[in-house]
Amino acid sequence: MNFHEPTITYVARRTAEGKSKRDIICYLKRYIIREVYHLLKPTQAAGVISG
């Protein structure tokens, strides 16, 4: 929240909307989890092996 320019812009925008710092951190965590999930999720082409 201090060094990443897009995040600084996001925090400023959400603060102007009246969101609390706690809410903003929650939103950022959700965004990060969504990004990581898509990186870790197996692709459809790889298929899923069922046992």
mmCIF file as Biopython writes it, N, C-alpha, C and O atoms, coordinates in Angstrom:
data_model
#
loop_
_atom_site.group_PDB
_atom_site.id
_atom_site.type_symbol
_atom_site.label_atom_id
_atom_site.label_alt_id
_atom_site.label_comp_id
_atom_site.label_asym_id
_atom_site.label_entity_id
_atom_site.label_seq_id
_atom_site.pdbx_PDB_ins_code
_atom_site.Cartn_x
_atom_site.Cartn_y
_atom_site.Cartn_z
_atom_site.occupancy
_atom_site.B_iso_or_equiv
_atom_site.auth_seq_id
_atom_site.auth_asym_id
_atom_site.pdbx_PDB_model_num
ATOM 1   N N  . MET A ? 1  ? 0.821   -1.195  0.000   1.0 0.0 1  A 1 
ATOM 2   C CA . MET A ? 1  ? 0.000   0.000   0.000   1.0 0.0 1  A 1 
ATOM 3   C C  . MET A ? 1  ? 0.866   1.259   0.000   1.0 0.0 1  A 1 
ATOM 4   O O  . MET A ? 1  ? 0.359   2.369   -0.167  1.0 0.0 1  A 1 
ATOM 5   N N  . ASN A ? 2  ? 2.168   1.081   0.188   1.0 0.0 2  A 1 
ATOM 6   C CA . ASN A ? 2  ? 3.046   2.248   0.247   1.0 0.0 2  A 1 
ATOM 7   C C  . ASN A ? 2  ? 3.919   2.428   -0.986  1.0 0.0 2  A 1 
ATOM 8   O O  . ASN A ? 2  ? 4.362   3.541   -1.269  1.0 0.0 2  A 1 
ATOM 9   N N  . PHE A ? 3  ? 4.174   1.344   -1.730  1.0 0.0 3  A 1 
ATOM 10  C CA . PHE A ? 3  ? 5.158   1.430   -2.801  1.0 0.0 3  A 1 
ATOM 11  C C  . PHE A ? 3  ? 4.610   1.091   -4.184  1.0 0.0 3  A 1 
ATOM 12  O O  . PHE A ? 3  ? 5.188   1.520   -5.183  1.0 0.0 3  A 1 
ATOM 13  N N  . HIS A ? 4  ? 3.542   0.355   -4.274  1.0 0.0 4  A 1 
ATOM 14  C CA . HIS A ? 4  ? 2.985   -0.091  -5.549  1.0 0.0 4  A 1 
ATOM 15  C C  . HIS A ? 4  ? 1.993   0.962   -6.043  1.0 0.0 4  A 1 
ATOM 16  O O  . HIS A ? 4  ? 0.934   1.158   -5.447  1.0 0.0 4  A 1 
ATOM 17  N N  . GLU A ? 5  ? 2.347   1.633   -7.132  1.0 0.0 5  A 1 
ATOM 18  C CA . GLU A ? 5  ? 1.562   2.785   -7.600  1.0 0.0 5  A 1 
ATOM 19  C C  . GLU A ? 5  ? 0.086   2.463   -7.886  1.0 0.0 5  A 1 
ATOM 20  O O  . GLU A ? 5  ? -0.781  3.236   -7.478  1.0 0.0 5  A 1 
ATOM 21  N N  . PRO A ? 6  ? -0.236  1.347   -8.574  1.0 0.0 6  A 1 
ATOM 22  C CA . PRO A ? 6  ? -1.659  1.048   -8.781  1.0 0.0 6  A 1 
ATOM 23  C C  . PRO A ? 6  ? -2.416  0.839   -7.470  1.0 0.0 6  A 1 
ATOM 24  O O  . PRO A ? 6  ? -3.585  1.207   -7.362  1.0 0.0 6  A 1 
ATOM 25  N N  . THR A ? 7  ? -1.759  0.257   -6.487  1.0 0.0 7  A 1 
ATOM 26  C CA . THR A ? 7  ? -2.406  0.037   -5.188  1.0 0.0 7  A 1 
ATOM 27  C C  . THR A ? 7  ? -2.612  1.364   -4.471  1.0 0.0 7  A 1 
ATOM 28  O O  . THR A ? 7  ? -3.654  1.576   -3.850  1.0 0.0 7  A 1 
ATOM 29  N N  . ILE A ? 8  ? -1.643  2.250   -4.548  1.0 0.0 8  A 1 
ATOM 30  C CA . ILE A ? 8  ? -1.778  3.576   -3.933  1.0 0.0 8  A 1 
ATOM 31  C C  . ILE A ? 8  ? -2.966  4.310   -4.531  1.0 0.0 8  A 1 
ATOM 32  O O  . ILE A ? 8  ? -3.740  4.937   -3.807  1.0 0.0 8  A 1 
ATOM 33  N N  . THR A ? 9  ? -3.114  4.235   -5.847  1.0 0.0 9  A 1 
ATOM 34  C CA . THR A ? 9  ? -4.240  4.870   -6.531  1.0 0.0 9  A 1 
ATOM 35  C C  . THR A ? 9  ? -5.558  4.247   -6.089  1.0 0.0 9  A 1 
ATOM 36  O O  . THR A ? 9  ? -6.533  4.957   -5.844  1.0 0.0 9  A 1 
ATOM 37  N N  . TYR A ? 10 ? -5.587  2.927   -5.988  1.0 0.0 10 A 1 
ATOM 38  C CA . TYR A ? 10 ? -6.788  2.208   -5.558  1.0 0.0 10 A 1 
ATOM 39  C C  . TYR A ? 10 ? -7.186  2.610   -4.144  1.0 0.0 10 A 1 
ATOM 40  O O  . TYR A ? 10 ? -8.357  2.882   -3.878  1.0 0.0 10 A 1 
ATOM 41  N N  . VAL A ? 11 ? -6.211  2.647   -3.236  1.0 0.0 11 A 1 
ATOM 42  C CA . VAL A ? 11 ? -6.483  3.013   -1.844  1.0 0.0 11 A 1 
ATOM 43  C C  . VAL A ? 11 ? -7.015  4.436   -1.777  1.0 0.0 11 A 1 
ATOM 44  O O  . VAL A ? 11 ? -7.958  4.704   -1.033  1.0 0.0 11 A 1 
ATOM 45  N N  . ALA A ? 12 ? -6.432  5.346   -2.532  1.0 0.0 12 A 1 
ATOM 46  C CA . ALA A ? 12 ? -6.904  6.740   -2.533  1.0 0.0 12 A 1 
ATOM 47  C C  . ALA A ? 12 ? -8.341  6.824   -3.026  1.0 0.0 12 A 1 
ATOM 48  O O  . ALA A ? 12 ? -9.147  7.565   -2.464  1.0 0.0 12 A 1 
ATOM 49  N N  . ARG A ? 13 ? -8.669  6.066   -4.079  1.0 0.0 13 A 1 
ATOM 50  C CA . ARG A ? 13 ? -10.026 6.085   -4.624  1.0 0.0 13 A 1 
ATOM 51  C C  . ARG A ? 13 ? -11.029 5.522   -3.623  1.0 0.0 13 A 1 
ATOM 52  O O  . ARG A ? 13 ? -12.094 6.103   -3.412  1.0 0.0 13 A 1 
ATOM 53  N N  . ARG A ? 14 ? -10.687 4.387   -3.004  1.0 0.0 14 A 1 
ATOM 54  C CA . ARG A ? 14 ? -11.597 3.773   -2.032  1.0 0.0 14 A 1 
ATOM 55  C C  . ARG A ? 14 ? -11.750 4.640   -0.789  1.0 0.0 14 A 1 
ATOM 56  O O  . ARG A ? 14 ? -12.837 4.705   -0.215  1.0 0.0 14 A 1 
ATOM 57  N N  . THR A ? 15 ? -10.676 5.309   -0.363  1.0 0.0 15 A 1 
ATOM 58  C CA . THR A ? 15 ? -10.748 6.204   0.790   1.0 0.0 15 A 1 
ATOM 59  C C  . THR A ? 15 ? -11.677 7.378   0.480   1.0 0.0 15 A 1 
ATOM 60  O O  . THR A ? 15 ? -12.456 7.801   1.334   1.0 0.0 15 A 1 
ATOM 61  N N  . ALA A ? 16 ? -11.592 7.904   -0.746  1.0 0.0 16 A 1 
ATOM 62  C CA . ALA A ? 16 ? -12.479 8.997   -1.156  1.0 0.0 16 A 1 
ATOM 63  C C  . ALA A ? 16 ? -13.931 8.556   -1.176  1.0 0.0 16 A 1 
ATOM 64  O O  . ALA A ? 16 ? -14.830 9.375   -0.985  1.0 0.0 16 A 1 
ATOM 65  N N  . GLU A ? 17 ? -14.174 7.257   -1.409  1.0 0.0 17 A 1 
ATOM 66  C CA . GLU A ? 17 ? -15.538 6.720   -1.388  1.0 0.0 17 A 1 
ATOM 67  C C  . GLU A ? 17 ? -16.049 6.523   0.028   1.0 0.0 17 A 1 
ATOM 68  O O  . GLU A ? 17 ? -17.222 6.208   0.229   1.0 0.0 17 A 1 
ATOM 69  N N  . GLY A ? 18 ? -15.167 6.707   1.020   1.0 0.0 18 A 1 
ATOM 70  C CA . GLY A ? 18 ? -15.576 6.579   2.406   1.0 0.0 18 A 1 
ATOM 71  C C  . GLY A ? 18 ? -15.334 5.210   3.016   1.0 0.0 18 A 1 
ATOM 72  O O  . GLY A ? 18 ? -15.849 4.914   4.095   1.0 0.0 18 A 1 
ATOM 73  N N  . LYS A ? 19 ? -14.557 4.369   2.341   1.0 0.0 19 A 1 
ATOM 74  C CA . LYS A ? 19 ? -14.265 3.027   2.864   1.0 0.0 19 A 1 
ATOM 75  C C  . LYS A ? 19 ? -13.182 3.134   3.936   1.0 0.0 19 A 1 
ATOM 76  O O  . LYS A ? 19 ? -12.312 4.002   3.870   1.0 0.0 19 A 1 
ATOM 77  N N  . SER A ? 20 ? -13.246 2.238   4.925   1.0 0.0 20 A 1 
ATOM 78  C CA . SER A ? 20 ? -12.240 2.226   5.981   1.0 0.0 20 A 1 
ATOM 79  C C  . SER A ? 20 ? -10.994 1.489   5.495   1.0 0.0 20 A 1 
ATOM 80  O O  . SER A ? 20 ? -11.033 0.747   4.513   1.0 0.0 20 A 1 
ATOM 81  N N  . LYS A ? 21 ? -9.889  1.710   6.205   1.0 0.0 21 A 1 
ATOM 82  C CA . LYS A ? 21 ? -8.648  1.032   5.839   1.0 0.0 21 A 1 
ATOM 83  C C  . LYS A ? 21 ? -8.811  -0.480  5.957   1.0 0.0 21 A 1 
ATOM 84  O O  . LYS A ? 21 ? -8.268  -1.234  5.149   1.0 0.0 21 A 1 
ATOM 85  N N  . ARG A ? 22 ? -9.553  -0.914  6.957   1.0 0.0 22 A 1 
ATOM 86  C CA . ARG A ? 22 ? -9.793  -2.349  7.152   1.0 0.0 22 A 1 
ATOM 87  C C  . ARG A ? 22 ? -10.542 -2.943  5.953   1.0 0.0 22 A 1 
ATOM 88  O O  . ARG A ? 22 ? -10.187 -4.020  5.474   1.0 0.0 22 A 1 
ATOM 89  N N  . ASP A ? 23 ? -11.575 -2.245  5.468   1.0 0.0 23 A 1 
ATOM 90  C CA . ASP A ? 23 ? -12.318 -2.712  4.295   1.0 0.0 23 A 1 
ATOM 91  C C  . ASP A ? 23 ? -11.420 -2.774  3.063   1.0 0.0 23 A 1 
ATOM 92  O O  . ASP A ? 23 ? -11.477 -3.736  2.297   1.0 0.0 23 A 1 
ATOM 93  N N  . ILE A ? 24 ? -10.596 -1.754  2.876   1.0 0.0 24 A 1 
ATOM 94  C CA . ILE A ? 24 ? -9.718  -1.699  1.711   1.0 0.0 24 A 1 
ATOM 95  C C  . ILE A ? 24 ? -8.750  -2.878  1.725   1.0 0.0 24 A 1 
ATOM 96  O O  . ILE A ? 24 ? -8.500  -3.487  0.685   1.0 0.0 24 A 1 
ATOM 97  N N  . ILE A ? 25 ? -8.208  -3.202  2.887   1.0 0.0 25 A 1 
ATOM 98  C CA . ILE A ? 25 ? -7.286  -4.338  2.994   1.0 0.0 25 A 1 
ATOM 99  C C  . ILE A ? 25 ? -8.011  -5.637  2.660   1.0 0.0 25 A 1 
ATOM 100 O O  . ILE A ? 25 ? -7.447  -6.516  2.008   1.0 0.0 25 A 1 
ATOM 101 N N  . CYS A ? 26 ? -9.263  -5.760  3.107   1.0 0.0 26 A 1 
ATOM 102 C CA . CYS A ? 26 ? -10.056 -6.957  2.768   1.0 0.0 26 A 1 
ATOM 103 C C  . CYS A ? 26 ? -10.230 -7.081  1.259   1.0 0.0 26 A 1 
ATOM 104 O O  . CYS A ? 26 ? -10.068 -8.165  0.698   1.0 0.0 26 A 1 
ATOM 105 N N  . TYR A ? 27 ? -10.562 -5.967  0.600   1.0 0.0 27 A 1 
ATOM 106 C CA . TYR A ? 27 ? -10.737 -5.987  -0.856  1.0 0.0 27 A 1 
ATOM 107 C C  . TYR A ? 27 ? -9.438  -6.382  -1.549  1.0 0.0 27 A 1 
ATOM 108 O O  . TYR A ? 27 ? -9.454  -7.161  -2.502  1.0 0.0 27 A 1 
ATOM 109 N N  . LEU A ? 28 ? -8.315  -5.851  -1.078  1.0 0.0 28 A 1 
ATOM 110 C CA . LEU A ? 28 ? -7.027  -6.181  -1.686  1.0 0.0 28 A 1 
ATOM 111 C C  . LEU A ? 28 ? -6.683  -7.657  -1.493  1.0 0.0 28 A 1 
ATOM 112 O O  . LEU A ? 28 ? -6.158  -8.291  -2.409  1.0 0.0 28 A 1 
ATOM 113 N N  . LYS A ? 29 ? -6.970  -8.208  -0.319  1.0 0.0 29 A 1 
ATOM 114 C CA . LYS A ? 29 ? -6.707  -9.623  -0.075  1.0 0.0 29 A 1 
ATOM 115 C C  . LYS A ? 29 ? -7.538  -10.493 -1.005  1.0 0.0 29 A 1 
ATOM 116 O O  . LYS A ? 29 ? -7.040  -11.478 -1.550  1.0 0.0 29 A 1 
ATOM 117 N N  . ARG A ? 30 ? -8.810  -10.130 -1.189  1.0 0.0 30 A 1 
ATOM 118 C CA . ARG A ? 30 ? -9.661  -10.904 -2.098  1.0 0.0 30 A 1 
ATOM 119 C C  . ARG A ? 30 ? -9.109  -10.889 -3.511  1.0 0.0 30 A 1 
ATOM 120 O O  . ARG A ? 30 ? -9.101  -11.912 -4.195  1.0 0.0 30 A 1 
ATOM 121 N N  . TYR A ? 31 ? -8.645  -9.715  -3.948  1.0 0.0 31 A 1 
ATOM 122 C CA . TYR A ? 31 ? -8.081  -9.585  -5.290  1.0 0.0 31 A 1 
ATOM 123 C C  . TYR A ? 31 ? -6.856  -10.489 -5.441  1.0 0.0 31 A 1 
ATOM 124 O O  . TYR A ? 31 ? -6.713  -11.185 -6.447  1.0 0.0 31 A 1 
ATOM 125 N N  . ILE A ? 32 ? -5.982  -10.475 -4.445  1.0 0.0 32 A 1 
ATOM 126 C CA . ILE A ? 32 ? -4.768  -11.295 -4.500  1.0 0.0 32 A 1 
ATOM 127 C C  . ILE A ? 32 ? -5.121  -12.780 -4.538  1.0 0.0 32 A 1 
ATOM 128 O O  . ILE A ? 32 ? -4.544  -13.540 -5.316  1.0 0.0 32 A 1 
ATOM 129 N N  . ILE A ? 33 ? -6.063  -13.187 -3.702  1.0 0.0 33 A 1 
ATOM 130 C CA . ILE A ? 33 ? -6.472  -14.596 -3.671  1.0 0.0 33 A 1 
ATOM 131 C C  . ILE A ? 33 ? -7.051  -15.021 -5.012  1.0 0.0 33 A 1 
ATOM 132 O O  . ILE A ? 33 ? -6.768  -16.121 -5.486  1.0 0.0 33 A 1 
ATOM 133 N N  . ARG A ? 34 ? -7.861  -14.161 -5.631  1.0 0.0 34 A 1 
ATOM 134 C CA . ARG A ? 34 ? -8.416  -14.480 -6.950  1.0 0.0 34 A 1 
ATOM 135 C C  . ARG A ? 34 ? -7.308  -14.688 -7.970  1.0 0.0 34 A 1 
ATOM 136 O O  . ARG A ? 34 ? -7.356  -15.635 -8.756  1.0 0.0 34 A 1 
ATOM 137 N N  . GLU A ? 35 ? -6.308  -13.809 -7.964  1.0 0.0 35 A 1 
ATOM 138 C CA . GLU A ? 35 ? -5.197  -13.919 -8.909  1.0 0.0 35 A 1 
ATOM 139 C C  . GLU A ? 35 ? -4.403  -15.212 -8.673  1.0 0.0 35 A 1 
ATOM 140 O O  . GLU A ? 35 ? -4.072  -15.916 -9.626  1.0 0.0 35 A 1 
ATOM 141 N N  . VAL A ? 36 ? -4.103  -15.520 -7.423  1.0 0.0 36 A 1 
ATOM 142 C CA . VAL A ? 36 ? -3.332  -16.722 -7.104  1.0 0.0 36 A 1 
ATOM 143 C C  . VAL A ? 36 ? -4.120  -17.975 -7.472  1.0 0.0 36 A 1 
ATOM 144 O O  . VAL A ? 36 ? -3.552  -18.932 -7.999  1.0 0.0 36 A 1 
ATOM 145 N N  . TYR A ? 37 ? -5.420  -17.975 -7.199  1.0 0.0 37 A 1 
ATOM 146 C CA . TYR A ? 37 ? -6.259  -19.131 -7.522  1.0 0.0 37 A 1 
ATOM 147 C C  . TYR A ? 37 ? -6.198  -19.441 -9.012  1.0 0.0 37 A 1 
ATOM 148 O O  . TYR A ? 37 ? -6.065  -20.600 -9.406  1.0 0.0 37 A 1 
ATOM 149 N N  . HIS A ? 38 ? -6.295  -18.406 -9.836  1.0 0.0 38 A 1 
ATOM 150 C CA . HIS A ? 38 ? -6.267  -18.634 -11.282 1.0 0.0 38 A 1 
ATOM 151 C C  . HIS A ? 38 ? -4.905  -19.129 -11.750 1.0 0.0 38 A 1 
ATOM 152 O O  . HIS A ? 38 ? -4.815  -19.838 -12.752 1.0 0.0 38 A 1 
ATOM 153 N N  . LEU A ? 39 ? -3.852  -18.764 -11.041 1.0 0.0 39 A 1 
ATOM 154 C CA . LEU A ? 39 ? -2.527  -19.267 -11.399 1.0 0.0 39 A 1 
ATOM 155 C C  . LEU A ? 39 ? -2.344  -20.722 -10.987 1.0 0.0 39 A 1 
ATOM 156 O O  . LEU A ? 39 ? -1.648  -21.479 -11.665 1.0 0.0 39 A 1 
ATOM 157 N N  . LEU A ? 40 ? -2.967  -21.117 -9.880  1.0 0.0 40 A 1 
ATOM 158 C CA . LEU A ? 40 ? -2.800  -22.474 -9.366  1.0 0.0 40 A 1 
ATOM 159 C C  . LEU A ? 40 ? -3.828  -23.466 -9.899  1.0 0.0 40 A 1 
ATOM 160 O O  . LEU A ? 40 ? -3.584  -24.673 -9.896  1.0 0.0 40 A 1 
ATOM 161 N N  . LYS A ? 41 ? -4.968  -22.971 -10.353 1.0 0.0 41 A 1 
ATOM 162 C CA . LYS A ? 41 ? -6.049  -23.830 -10.820 1.0 0.0 41 A 1 
ATOM 163 C C  . LYS A ? 41 ? -5.603  -24.636 -12.041 1.0 0.0 41 A 1 
ATOM 164 O O  . LYS A ? 41 ? -5.042  -24.073 -12.981 1.0 0.0 41 A 1 
ATOM 165 N N  . PRO A ? 42 ? -5.847  -25.956 -12.033 1.0 0.0 42 A 1 
ATOM 166 C CA . PRO A ? 42 ? -5.472  -26.756 -13.199 1.0 0.0 42 A 1 
ATOM 167 C C  . PRO A ? 42 ? -6.316  -26.339 -14.414 1.0 0.0 42 A 1 
ATOM 168 O O  . PRO A ? 42 ? -7.491  -25.995 -14.282 1.0 0.0 42 A 1 
ATOM 169 N N  . THR A ? 43 ? -5.703  -26.377 -15.571 1.0 0.0 43 A 1 
ATOM 170 C CA . THR A ? 43 ? -6.418  -25.987 -16.780 1.0 0.0 43 A 1 
ATOM 171 C C  . THR A ? 43 ? -7.325  -27.125 -17.246 1.0 0.0 43 A 1 
ATOM 172 O O  . THR A ? 43 ? -7.117  -28.278 -16.867 1.0 0.0 43 A 1 
ATOM 173 N N  . GLN A ? 44 ? -8.291  -26.819 -18.035 1.0 0.0 44 A 1 
ATOM 174 C CA . GLN A ? 44 ? -9.210  -27.823 -18.568 1.0 0.0 44 A 1 
ATOM 175 C C  . GLN A ? 44 ? -8.486  -28.805 -19.475 1.0 0.0 44 A 1 
ATOM 176 O O  . GLN A ? 44 ? -8.843  -29.982 -19.522 1.0 0.0 44 A 1 
ATOM 177 N N  . ALA A ? 45 ? -7.476  -28.337 -20.191 1.0 0.0 45 A 1 
ATOM 178 C CA . ALA A ? 45 ? -6.754  -29.194 -21.133 1.0 0.0 45 A 1 
ATOM 179 C C  . ALA A ? 45 ? -5.967  -30.281 -20.395 1.0 0.0 45 A 1 
ATOM 180 O O  . ALA A ? 45 ? -5.783  -31.378 -20.922 1.0 0.0 45 A 1 
ATOM 181 N N  . ALA A ? 46 ? -5.503  -29.982 -19.184 1.0 0.0 46 A 1 
ATOM 182 C CA . ALA A ? 46 ? -4.720  -30.952 -18.421 1.0 0.0 46 A 1 
ATOM 183 C C  . ALA A ? 46 ? -5.607  -32.084 -17.921 1.0 0.0 46 A 1 
ATOM 184 O O  . ALA A ? 46 ? -5.139  -33.209 -17.747 1.0 0.0 46 A 1 
ATOM 185 N N  . GLY A ? 47 ? -6.887  -31.795 -17.690 1.0 0.0 47 A 1 
ATOM 186 C CA . GLY A ? 47 ? -7.787  -32.822 -17.200 1.0 0.0 47 A 1 
ATOM 187 C C  . GLY A ? 47 ? -7.608  -33.082 -15.721 1.0 0.0 47 A 1 
ATOM 188 O O  . GLY A ? 47 ? -6.606  -32.694 -15.121 1.0 0.0 47 A 1 
ATOM 189 N N  . VAL A ? 48 ? -8.584  -33.737 -15.149 1.0 0.0 48 A 1 
ATOM 190 C CA . VAL A ? 48 ? -8.539  -34.060 -13.734 1.0 0.0 48 A 1 
ATOM 191 C C  . VAL A ? 48 ? -8.580  -35.570 -13.609 1.0 0.0 48 A 1 
ATOM 192 O O  . VAL A ? 48 ? -9.459  -36.222 -14.173 1.0 0.0 48 A 1 
ATOM 193 N N  . ILE A ? 49 ? -7.643  -36.121 -12.879 1.0 0.0 49 A 1 
ATOM 194 C CA . ILE A ? 49 ? -7.578  -37.574 -12.673 1.0 0.0 49 A 1 
ATOM 195 C C  . ILE A ? 49 ? -8.414  -37.911 -11.444 1.0 0.0 49 A 1 
ATOM 196 O O  . ILE A ? 49 ? -8.147  -37.410 -10.353 1.0 0.0 49 A 1 
ATOM 197 N N  . SER A ? 50 ? -9.424  -38.760 -11.619 1.0 0.0 50 A 1 
ATOM 198 C CA . SER A ? 50 ? -10.231 -39.158 -10.479 1.0 0.0 50 A 1 
ATOM 199 C C  . SER A ? 50 ? -9.832  -40.561 -10.065 1.0 0.0 50 A 1 
ATOM 200 O O  . SER A ? 50 ? -9.499  -41.398 -10.904 1.0 0.0 50 A 1 
ATOM 201 N N  . GLY A ? 51 ? -9.868  -40.813 -8.760  1.0 0.0 51 A 1 
ATOM 202 C CA . GLY A ? 51 ? -9.397  -42.094 -8.272  1.0 0.0 51 A 1 
ATOM 203 C C  . GLY A ? 51 ? -10.461 -42.879 -7.718  1.0 0.0 51 A 1 
ATOM 204 O O  . GLY A ? 51 ? -10.229 -43.997 -7.258  1.0 0.0 51 A 1 
#
